[in-house]
Amino acid sequence: MSDGIYAALSGALGQSTMLESTANNLANASTDGYRRVQPVFQQALSAAGGADSRRTPGVTVARLEIDQSAGALRPTGRALDAALPDDTWLAVSTPRGERYTRAASLMIDPTGAVRNAQGHAVMGENGRPMMLPAGALDVSLTASGELRTPSAQEPVGRLRLVRFAQPGRLVQEGATLVAAGGAQPTLAVNPSLAIGSLEGSNATTVTSMTEMVTATRTFEAFQRVIDAFREADRRVVSSVPGTPG
């Protein structure tokens, strides 16, 4: 079998990953706080026919990288909605541990727990899920991340807002959550939130559709190359005298 087929196969597999991530971006083009992902490729050498064979170049997906560019702001006028600074994430509690999100639309449940729109408990600056006093009314969020009520002279809590020195290590989990992926979160210093607005997805329908068409055509091109190599191998085998057909 020709070594070239392995290079073509690695290219097809890479484009398959590109199609999957692009489809995810397209599906979340209207999801608040979503940040698009894109595969990062690296060249790899593989011994296609064993230790003594030539090493064949190909590509592999090194990682899925989160695009850190900001989405457009969408005004809501709601006192518990906030758009975060570009490099800042809101910490929430999930069954898998602490995770981080750009979707900062908050609500207070009947028990006084502060949750985001996806139902995750919002973490306070003290590292514990935030709980408000029973019967707290007219809760509002300040630009510095404090939760306040008209009757309380002091803030009733402050959001756990973090930043990452290595944001490229963040790992996407679902539409709006990311895991640290080995990056160390640190508390954001003097954050400035845009109250009454939410950050939209930074994935656009037009861009995602264009990328999907490109990835589909490239995948099909690799398939044709693979088919051509297989046909060439078939002809070689069938032309060798004494080789079973």
C-alpha positions, 0 to 999 in steps of 0.5 A: 500500500502506498505511503501517501494514503496515510498522509491523505487519511490523516488530512481527512481525519483532521477535516472531520474534526474541523467539521465537528467543531464548526458545526458546534460553533454554528449551533451556538451562534446565538448562545450568550457567552459562547466562544468558538473553538477551532482545531490546532493542527500539527505535522506528525511523522508516522511509520506506515509500514513498520519500524523499517519503513519510511516515515510518512508526513501527516497532520494531527489535531494538537488541541481544540483552542478557544477563540478569546475574542469578545462577542457583541454586547446585547443590552437587556436592561436587567439589573442582574445581567452583566457582560464581563471584561474580555479576560475575565470569567465567572466561577460557578459550581458544577457536579464536576467541580468549579467551572468558568463561564462568560454567561453572567445572567444571574437569578436568585432561587427561592432558597436565596441561592444565586444561580446563572441562567443554566442553573449552576450555583454562582461562586462567591469571592470566598470560594463558596456558592453564594447565598443571600439572606432569606427574603432579600429583595431588589438585588442588583449587581454592581460594576465591581461584581458586588451584589447589593440590596437597598436595605443593606449598607454593606454588599451581601456578596461579591462574585468570584471573577477570575483571570487566567495567565494561560487562557490557551489551556482552557478546555470547553465543556458544553456551550457556555462552560470551560474547565481550567485545563491546568491553567491557574485561575487568579482573582480579577483585580478591579474588574469593570462589568457592563451591567444591564448587558450580556455578551453574545456568541463570538461565532457568527452564522456566516463565518461558520457556514463558510468554514463548514463549506470549506472543510466539507470540500477539503474532506471530499478532496482527501477522500478522492485522493484516498480512493485514487491511491486504493485504485492504484494499489488494486491495479498494481496487485492485479497486474503482478503475475501469480497474485490472487485477484 
